[in-house]
């Protein structure tokens, strides 16, 4: 089978450095303005981003880097377009995940979605 370049635990240790950022974000938000049921998805998002998202993005970047250096991917302009396409796809998935898991619950919690018929 295919063997990973780095074990998951070593990548996880590297990504855990992002947890203080999320703890700071969570502690600085106004708890009176946002109800708990809108904060919980943000907490879940932050933890899963640190434990799953950052390591998967690191692995994807390492794999694309390895393929581009060893030349095992498609050669020439086709390969460049393939790598750019994968990068755009991964970035788009991360942005959608961030909007649904972090931004949307906050916007609902502070009442900015009421004009669209969404009640908290």
Helices and strands as residue ranges (DSSP letters): H 8-15, G 16-18, H 19-28, H 36-48, I 49-53, H 54-70, H 76-98, I 99-103, H 104-109, G 114-116
